[in-house]
């Protein structure tokens, strides 16, 4: 983390994010971002149709939930006169970079993003259209992250993290507050995809008594699932079509600490099922999501997640920065 980054955030690395952190984030973000809608519908699964609520977070600025955390971090730094003229810098496979670029644009400071050379063209193009300086370095997220840390130390820019910074996690958690407010009086069974765990940790911080939370991952990018099996975070090999957005090789320390004492479940699906779920979302709902986002849908359609009879099943559709050309195989 650069010298200009939040010392408070640095000191809290690996410690839980709390409901109070999420409430503070909501206050900072009030009126600055979209309040994304819900869609109540039914979903066909291996066990038959189930009632489900989609949180349409892909309609957020930047096409993804990431701007919530980035803007929260930037506003927090600005309020403490800790936002440098060099602006912000982040490493990401694409979506966290888009969130940081939007946050920088909203407060009128420069944004530099370091993305792997394998980042989808649609995300790189979007970053450049937002005015961000894009640097393509490495083939894995960690390589980009190492390069970003070195560049931030040199430039003094505010170094953001894709998923392992308290303000980033707290911003993501505001999704959970919105869902609970828009579905008053209901217990929630929420399913969200997991990369490094920032979204999952933010949602976990907003859990109320009786609520349930499930993290969904591809088998080939399952750092949370493997951490739970080992009893501690472990480094995993990545081999999934969804690794462009769920490409963390190790679950974040903040996520691990936040969910440690909570009933947060983990499920995995294979790539064939998440690809099928993504195509189904287009065919039935005309909703285009990323492969990573479709992982949460596949967790339900395959029966990996069984709906709780006393709860409303909610799937967070967290990102849609993807192309259309691969929705169906060539005829």
VOPAGU-2260 file (C-alpha; in pm, 1 decimal, decimal comma):
REM VOPAGU-2260
SITE   aa  ch    i         X         Y         Z
SITE  UNK   A    0       0,0       0,0       0,0
SITE  UNK   A    1     131,9     343,2     -86,9
SITE  UNK   A    2     220,9     603,8     177,0
SITE  UNK   A    3     -80,7     804,6      62,6
SITE  UNK   A    4    -319,8     520,2     124,7
SITE  UNK   A    5    -531,9     502,8     436,5
SITE  UNK   A    6    -325,8     409,3     741,8
SITE  UNK   A    7    -649,1     310,4     910,6
SITE  UNK   A    8    -723,6      63,1     631,1
SITE  UNK   A    9    -369,4     -70,9     641,2
SITE  UNK   A   10    -388,3    -126,6    1014,6
SITE  UNK   A   11    -708,1    -325,9     973,2
SITE  UNK   A   12    -580,7    -568,8     713,0
SITE  UNK   A   13    -711,0    -912,1     804,6
SITE  UNK   A   14    -966,5    -787,0    1057,8
SITE  UNK   A   15   -1344,5    -808,0    1020,0
SITE  UNK   A   16   -1557,6    -543,8     854,1
SITE  UNK   A   17   -1860,4    -460,1    1066,8
SITE  UNK   A   18   -2216,5    -345,8    1012,5
SITE  UNK   A   19   -2109,2      -4,4    1140,1
SITE  UNK   A   20   -1848,8      14,7     861,9
SITE  UNK   A   21   -2116,6     -61,1     603,6
SITE  UNK   A   22   -2354,3     196,9     750,1
SITE  UNK   A   23   -2077,0     458,6     732,7
SITE  UNK   A   24   -2017,1     363,7     370,3
SITE  UNK   A   25   -2384,9     407,0     288,9
SITE  UNK   A   26   -2379,3     756,3     439,8
SITE  UNK   A   27   -2078,9     853,5     225,5
SITE  UNK   A   28   -2228,3     711,0     -92,2
SITE  UNK   A   29   -2578,9     850,1     -44,5
SITE  UNK   A   30   -2705,7    1014,5    -362,1
SITE  UNK   A   31   -2386,1     947,2    -557,2
SITE  UNK   A   32   -2456,4     605,1    -709,4
SITE  UNK   A   33   -2751,9     415,2    -848,9
SITE  UNK   A   34   -2977,5     222,8    -617,1
SITE  UNK   A   35   -3000,9     -89,8    -827,5
SITE  UNK   A   36   -3339,0    -263,0    -862,4
SITE  UNK   A   37   -3467,1    -608,4    -778,3
SITE  UNK   A   38   -3640,7    -852,4   -1012,1
SITE  UNK   A   39   -3869,3   -1112,3    -853,4
SITE  UNK   A   40   -3919,5   -1412,7   -1081,2
SITE  UNK   A   41   -3887,1   -1790,2   -1101,9
SITE  UNK   A   42   -3584,9   -1992,4   -1205,5
SITE  UNK   A   43   -3581,8   -2342,4   -1350,6
SITE  UNK   A   44   -3353,8   -2577,1   -1156,6
SITE  UNK   A   45   -3276,7   -2948,3   -1153,0
SITE  UNK   A   46   -3533,4   -2978,6    -876,1
SITE  UNK   A   47   -3802,5   -2777,1   -1052,1
SITE  UNK   A   48   -3891,9   -2405,5   -1059,8
SITE  UNK   A   49   -3801,4   -2192,6    -758,3
SITE  UNK   A   50   -3890,0   -1838,3    -662,9
SITE  UNK   A   51   -3592,3   -1607,3    -674,6
SITE  UNK   A   52   -3505,2   -1239,9    -649,1
SITE  UNK   A   53   -3227,1   -1101,2    -866,1
SITE  UNK   A   54   -3039,1    -797,2    -738,3
SITE  UNK   A   55   -2959,6    -622,6   -1067,0
SITE  UNK   A   56   -2627,3    -480,3    -957,0
SITE  UNK   A   57   -2487,6    -503,9   -1308,2
SITE  UNK   A   58   -2691,1    -187,7   -1379,3
SITE  UNK   A   59   -2458,4       3,6   -1144,7
SITE  UNK   A   60   -2214,4     262,4   -1280,1
SITE  UNK   A   61   -1938,4      73,7   -1455,3
SITE  UNK   A   62   -2157,8    -233,4   -1501,8
SITE  UNK   A   63   -2050,1    -383,6   -1170,6
SITE  UNK   A   64   -2072,2    -346,1    -793,3
SITE  UNK   A   65   -1706,9    -243,7    -764,5
SITE  UNK   A   66   -1765,6     131,0    -782,6
SITE  UNK   A   67   -1935,4     114,9    -441,6
SITE  UNK   A   68   -1615,2      18,4    -266,5
SITE  UNK   A   69   -1386,9     235,1    -475,1
SITE  UNK   A   70   -1592,5     548,5    -424,8
SITE  UNK   A   71   -1626,3     476,7     -52,9
SITE  UNK   A   72   -1247,2     449,3     -23,9
SITE  UNK   A   73   -1189,6     766,3    -224,2
SITE  UNK   A   74   -1447,3     969,8     -31,5
SITE  UNK   A   75   -1307,8     843,3     298,9
SITE  UNK   A   76    -957,0     949,3     196,0
SITE  UNK   A   77   -1081,3    1285,5      66,6
SITE  UNK   A   78   -1263,2    1356,5     393,6
SITE  UNK   A   79    -934,0    1305,8     578,1
SITE  UNK   A   80    -733,6    1519,5     331,5
SITE  UNK   A   81    -548,1    1203,1     231,3
SITE  UNK   A   82    -644,2    1194,6    -136,5
SITE  UNK   A   83    -327,9    1277,1    -333,3
SITE  UNK   A   84    -303,3    1481,8    -652,6
SITE  UNK   A   85    -168,3    1168,3    -819,6
SITE  UNK   A   86    -517,2    1022,3    -783,7
SITE  UNK   A   87    -585,8     653,0    -747,8
SITE  UNK   A   88    -415,9     338,8    -867,9
SITE  UNK   A   89    -551,6     -15,2    -869,8
SITE  UNK   A   90    -466,9    -358,6   -1004,6
SITE  UNK   A   91    -755,2    -560,9   -1138,2
SITE  UNK   A   92    -869,6    -809,4   -1396,6
SITE  UNK   A   93   -1108,4    -536,8   -1508,2
SITE  UNK   A   94   -1409,4    -473,2   -1283,0
SITE  UNK   A   95   -1228,6    -324,6    -982,8
SITE  UNK   A   96   -1040,8    -108,4   -1229,3
SITE  UNK   A   97   -1369,6      13,2   -1377,0
SITE  UNK   A   98   -1494,5      89,6   -1026,6
SITE  UNK   A   99   -1181,4     286,9    -945,3
SITE  UNK   A  100   -1197,7     474,0   -1276,4
SITE  UNK   A  101   -1557,8     573,4   -1212,2
SITE  UNK   A  102   -1476,8     679,1    -855,2
SITE  UNK   A  103   -1186,5     891,5    -974,7
SITE  UNK   A  104   -1405,2    1047,5   -1241,4
SITE  UNK   A  105   -1676,3    1134,3    -987,8
SITE  UNK   A  106   -1428,5    1323,9    -768,6
SITE  UNK   A  107   -1219,8    1454,0   -1061,0
SITE  UNK   A  108    -880,6    1296,6    -990,5
SITE  UNK   A  109    -659,3    1084,3   -1218,7
SITE  UNK   A  110    -691,6     705,6   -1229,6
SITE  UNK   A  111    -426,1     454,5   -1327,8
SITE  UNK   A  112    -514,8      88,5   -1360,0
SITE  UNK   A  113    -290,6    -213,7   -1400,4
SITE  UNK   A  114    -461,8    -511,4   -1560,7
SITE  UNK   A  115    -334,7    -848,0   -1678,2
SITE  UNK   A  116    -257,9    -882,0   -2047,1
SITE  UNK   A  117    -542,1   -1135,5   -2055,7
SITE  UNK   A  118    -807,4    -881,1   -1946,0
SITE  UNK   A  119   -1116,0    -881,5   -2172,9
SITE  UNK   A  120   -1099,0    -622,2   -2449,5
SITE  UNK   A  121   -1443,5    -491,4   -2357,0
SITE  UNK   A  122   -1318,1    -396,9   -2008,7
SITE  UNK   A  123    -995,1    -238,1   -2130,4
SITE  UNK   A  124   -1188,7     -31,6   -2385,4
SITE  UNK   A  125   -1431,7      83,5   -2117,2
SITE  UNK   A  126   -1144,7     187,5   -1889,9
SITE  UNK   A  127    -986,5     399,1   -2159,4
SITE  UNK   A  128   -1320,5     559,1   -2243,7
SITE  UNK   A  129   -1344,2     669,5   -1880,2
SITE  UNK   A  130   -1010,4     847,8   -1912,6
SITE  UNK   A  131    -804,5     603,7   -1707,0
SITE  UNK   A  132    -443,0     530,8   -1785,8
SITE  UNK   A  133    -428,6     157,2   -1856,4
SITE  UNK   A  134    -115,8     -51,5   -1811,9
SITE  UNK   A  135    -119,0    -414,9   -1921,5
SITE  UNK   A  136     122,5    -612,5   -1703,8
SITE  UNK   A  137     144,6    -986,4   -1636,8
SITE  UNK   A  138     -93,8   -1270,4   -1707,6
SITE  UNK   A  139    -229,8   -1320,4   -1353,8
SITE  UNK   A  140    -387,9   -1081,1   -1107,0
SITE  UNK   A  141    -101,0   -1113,8    -858,0
SITE  UNK   A  142     152,6   -1000,3   -1116,4
SITE  UNK   A  143     -56,8    -691,9   -1186,6
SITE  UNK   A  144    -100,9    -628,4    -813,2
SITE  UNK   A  145     273,5    -641,5    -747,3
SITE  UNK   A  146     336,0    -396,3   -1030,1
SITE  UNK   A  147      64,3    -161,7    -905,9
SITE  UNK   A  148     207,0    -155,8    -553,6
SITE  UNK   A  149     549,0     -60,0    -689,0
SITE  UNK   A  150     401,8     213,3    -909,5
SITE  UNK   A  151     194,9     356,6    -623,3
SITE  UNK   A  152     502,4     374,3    -401,7
SITE  UNK   A  153     678,1     575,4    -672,6
SITE  UNK   A  154     389,6     807,7    -762,3
SITE  UNK   A  155     224,2     853,6    -422,8
SITE  UNK   A  156    -114,1     760,0    -566,9
SITE  UNK   A  157    -384,9     617,1    -341,6
SITE  UNK   A  158    -348,8     242,8    -386,9
SITE  UNK   A  159    -683,2      69,1    -388,4
SITE  UNK   A  160    -728,5    -304,5    -362,7
SITE  UNK   A  161    -969,6    -511,7    -564,3
SITE  UNK   A  162   -1113,4    -684,1    -255,8
SITE  UNK   A  163    -895,0    -668,3      56,0
SITE  UNK   A  164    -934,9    -315,8     192,1
SITE  UNK   A  165   -1190,6    -233,9     465,0
SITE  UNK   A  166   -1343,5      62,7     282,5
SITE  UNK   A  167   -1370,0    -142,3     -37,1
SITE  UNK   A  168   -1546,2    -426,2     146,2
SITE  UNK   A  169   -1776,4    -191,0     336,5
SITE  UNK   A  170   -1883,4     -21,2      15,2
SITE  UNK   A  171   -1976,2    -355,6    -137,1
SITE  UNK   A  172   -2178,6    -435,7     173,2
SITE  UNK   A  173   -2423,2    -154,7      98,3
SITE  UNK   A  174   -2581,5    -398,9    -149,9
SITE  UNK   A  175   -2695,6    -609,2     144,3
SITE  UNK   A  176   -2854,3    -310,8     314,4
SITE  UNK   A  177   -3050,8    -225,4       0,7
SITE  UNK   A  178   -3181,0    -577,8     -49,0
SITE  UNK   A  179   -3298,2    -600,0     311,8
SITE  UNK   A  180   -3472,2    -262,1     288,5
SITE  UNK   A  181   -3640,5    -347,4     -41,6
SITE  UNK   A  182   -3767,5    -681,7      93,3
SITE  UNK   A  183   -3894,7    -575,8     436,2
SITE  UNK   A  184   -3994,9    -842,6     681,7
SITE  UNK   A  185   -3825,1   -1126,1     492,8
SITE  UNK   A  186   -3538,6   -1349,5     589,7
SITE  UNK   A  187   -3281,8   -1363,9     312,2
SITE  UNK   A  188   -3086,4   -1649,9     161,5
SITE  UNK   A  189   -2834,1   -1465,2     -53,2
SITE  UNK   A  190   -2604,3   -1618,8    -313,4
SITE  UNK   A  191   -2307,7   -1426,5    -450,3
SITE  UNK   A  192   -2005,4   -1525,5    -654,5
SITE  UNK   A  193   -1664,3   -1510,2    -488,9
SITE  UNK   A  194   -1334,8   -1389,2    -629,7
SITE  UNK   A  195   -1118,9   -1260,6    -347,6
SITE  UNK   A  196   -1418,7   -1228,7    -118,6
SITE  UNK   A  197   -1478,6    -854,4     -96,4
SITE  UNK   A  198   -1843,4    -876,1    -196,1
SITE  UNK   A  199   -1906,2   -1179,0      22,9
SITE  UNK   A  200   -1745,8   -1013,0     324,8
SITE  UNK   A  201   -1947,0    -695,1     275,8
SITE  UNK   A  202   -2269,5    -892,7     252,4
SITE  UNK   A  203   -2169,0   -1097,8     556,8
SITE  UNK   A  204   -2131,7    -780,4     761,8
SITE  UNK   A  205   -2497,5    -698,2     696,3
SITE  UNK   A  206   -2640,5   -1038,2     793,7
SITE  UNK   A  207   -2929,5   -1030,1    1038,7
SITE  UNK   A  208   -3042,4   -1314,5    1265,7
SITE  UNK   A  209   -3195,3   -1583,2    1045,1
SITE  UNK   A  210   -3032,5   -1464,9     722,0
SITE  UNK   A  211   -2814,1   -1703,1     522,2
SITE  UNK   A  212   -2525,9   -1632,2     285,1
SITE  UNK   A  213   -2365,2   -1863,3      28,5
SITE  UNK   A  214   -2051,5   -1798,0    -172,3
SITE  UNK   A  215   -2041,1   -1959,7    -516,4
SITE  UNK   A  216   -1722,9   -2033,3    -709,6
SITE  UNK   A  217   -1610,7   -2224,7   -1016,8
SITE  UNK   A  218   -1425,1   -2543,1    -927,5
SITE  UNK   A  219   -1121,1   -2404,6   -1107,0
SITE  UNK   A  220   -1119,3   -2074,7    -915,0
SITE  UNK   A  221   -1230,7   -2170,3    -567,2
SITE  UNK   A  222   -1005,2   -1996,5    -315,8
SITE  UNK   A  223   -1281,3   -1967,9     -53,3
SITE  UNK   A  224   -1397,9   -2327,6     -85,9
SITE  UNK   A  225   -1044,3   -2458,4     -58,7
SITE  UNK   A  226    -969,2   -2228,8     235,1
SITE  UNK   A  227   -1271,3   -2361,4     422,7
SITE  UNK   A  228   -1159,4   -2717,1     352,5
SITE  UNK   A  229    -807,1   -2642,0     477,8
SITE  UNK   A  230    -918,8   -2430,8     773,7
SITE  UNK   A  231    -713,2   -2135,1     654,1
SITE  UNK   A  232    -650,7   -1934,1     335,9
SITE  UNK   A  233    -442,8   -2125,0      83,2
SITE  UNK   A  234    -302,8   -2040,6    -258,9
SITE  UNK   A  235    -493,7   -2212,1    -539,2
SITE  UNK   A  236    -433,3   -2276,3    -905,8
SITE  UNK   A  237    -671,3   -2105,0   -1146,6
SITE  UNK   A  238    -829,8   -2295,1   -1431,2
SITE  UNK   A  239   -1173,1   -2154,7   -1516,2
SITE  UNK   A  240   -1338,4   -1952,6   -1788,5
SITE  UNK   A  241   -1450,9   -1718,7   -1509,3
SITE  UNK   A  242   -1097,9   -1645,3   -1387,5
SITE  UNK   A  243   -1097,9   -1308,1   -1566,0
SITE  UNK   A  244   -1332,6   -1176,2   -1295,6
SITE  UNK   A  245   -1295,9   -1439,8   -1019,7
SITE  UNK   A  246    -920,4   -1457,2   -1053,7
SITE  UNK   A  247    -791,9   -1429,3    -697,2
SITE  UNK   A  248    -557,2   -1712,5    -611,7
SITE  UNK   A  249    -609,3   -1663,9    -236,6
SITE  UNK   A  250    -912,6   -1546,5     -41,6
SITE  UNK   A  251    -870,2   -1203,0     112,2
SITE  UNK   A  252    -772,7   -1172,0     475,5
SITE  UNK   A  253   -1061,9    -936,1     545,6
SITE  UNK   A  254   -1312,2   -1179,5     399,1
SITE  UNK   A  255   -1168,1   -1467,3     597,9
SITE  UNK   A  256   -1181,2   -1268,4     922,0
SITE  UNK   A  257   -1529,2   -1129,5     857,3
SITE  UNK   A  258   -1697,1   -1464,6     788,6
SITE  UNK   A  259   -1502,9   -1659,7    1052,8
SITE  UNK   A  260   -1780,4   -1659,9    1314,1
SITE  UNK   A  261   -2074,5   -1648,5    1073,7
SITE  UNK   A  262   -2275,7   -1922,5     906,4
SITE  UNK   A  263   -2147,1   -1855,3     555,4
SITE  UNK   A  264   -2160,0   -2154,6     323,5
SITE  UNK   A  265   -1952,8   -2226,8      14,0
SITE  UNK   A  266   -2045,1   -2418,3    -301,1
SITE  UNK   A  267   -1871,2   -2484,6    -631,4
SITE  UNK   A  268   -1991,4   -2543,4    -986,1
SITE  UNK   A  269   -1809,6   -2653,2   -1298,5
SITE  UNK   A  270   -1751,3   -2432,8   -1599,7
SITE  UNK   A  271   -2004,4   -2614,2   -1817,9
SITE  UNK   A  272   -2281,6   -2534,3   -1569,9
SITE  UNK   A  273   -2194,3   -2167,2   -1532,1
SITE  UNK   A  274   -2170,7   -2129,2   -1910,1
SITE  UNK   A  275   -2515,7   -2286,3   -1941,9
SITE  UNK   A  276   -2650,5   -2057,1   -1669,4
SITE  UNK   A  277   -2514,7   -1750,9   -1846,6
SITE  UNK   A  278   -2679,3   -1852,6   -2173,7
SITE  UNK   A  279   -3006,3   -1923,3   -1993,2
SITE  UNK   A  280   -3004,3   -1574,5   -1841,3
SITE  UNK   A  281   -2985,6   -1428,3   -2190,3
SITE  UNK   A  282   -3237,6   -1662,8   -2348,0
SITE  UNK   A  283   -3499,8   -1625,1   -2077,3
SITE  UNK   A  284   -3446,4   -1279,2   -1930,3
SITE  UNK   A  285   -3236,5   -1100,2   -2192,8
SITE  UNK   A  286   -2985,0   -1036,7   -1914,7
SITE  UNK   A  287   -2618,9   -1057,3   -2012,9
SITE  UNK   A  288   -2383,4   -1128,2   -1722,9
SITE  UNK   A  289   -2021,0   -1225,9   -1694,2
SITE  UNK   A  290   -1916,6   -1586,2   -1650,7
SITE  UNK   A  291   -1819,8   -1503,7   -1292,6
SITE  UNK   A  292   -2161,7   -1360,8   -1215,4
SITE  UNK   A  293   -2328,2   -1661,5   -1376,8
SITE  UNK   A  294   -2152,9   -1880,0   -1119,6
SITE  UNK   A  295   -2402,3   -1762,3    -857,8
SITE  UNK   A  296   -2691,8   -1846,4   -1090,2
SITE  UNK   A  297   -2547,0   -2191,0   -1165,9
SITE  UNK   A  298   -2521,2   -2263,2    -795,5
SITE  UNK   A  299   -2901,2   -2247,9    -783,3
SITE  UNK   A  300   -2990,4   -2406,4   -1118,9
SITE  UNK   A  301   -2769,0   -2709,9   -1049,7
SITE  UNK   A  302   -2909,0   -2763,5    -701,1
SITE  UNK   A  303   -2578,6   -2687,7    -527,4
SITE  UNK   A  304   -2784,3   -2434,2    -331,6
SITE  UNK   A  305   -3119,5   -2558,4    -208,2
SITE  UNK   A  306   -3376,3   -2286,9    -135,4
SITE  UNK   A  307   -3462,4   -2251,0     233,2
SITE  UNK   A  308   -3836,8   -2275,5     290,9
SITE  UNK   A  309   -3842,0   -1987,4     538,9
SITE  UNK   A  310   -3636,1   -1740,5     334,5
SITE  UNK   A  311   -3637,1   -1538,4      14,5
SITE  UNK   A  312   -3368,5   -1662,3    -221,9
SITE  UNK   A  313   -3170,8   -1368,7    -362,7
SITE  UNK   A  314   -2897,7   -1391,1    -626,5
SITE  UNK   A  315   -2666,4   -1092,6    -665,6
SITE  UNK   A  316   -2603,6   -1033,7   -1036,3
SITE  UNK   A  317   -2291,7    -832,6    -970,7
SITE  UNK   A  318   -2135,3    -768,8   -1311,4
SITE  UNK   A  319   -2205,6    -756,8   -1683,9
SITE  UNK   A  320   -1883,5    -636,7   -1843,9
SITE  UNK   A  321   -1875,9    -900,5   -2110,6
SITE  UNK   A  322   -1922,8    -948,8   -2482,6
SITE  UNK   A  323   -2221,2   -1094,9   -2663,3
SITE  UNK   A  324   -2043,0   -1305,0   -2922,3
SITE  UNK   A  325   -1997,3   -1613,4   -2703,6
SITE  UNK   A  326   -2347,5   -1647,4   -2563,7
SITE  UNK   A  327   -2413,1   -1933,2   -2801,3
SITE  UNK   A  328   -2177,3   -2169,4   -2978,7
SITE  UNK   A  329   -2130,4   -2130,2   -3350,2
SITE  UNK   A  330   -2409,8   -2290,7   -3547,9
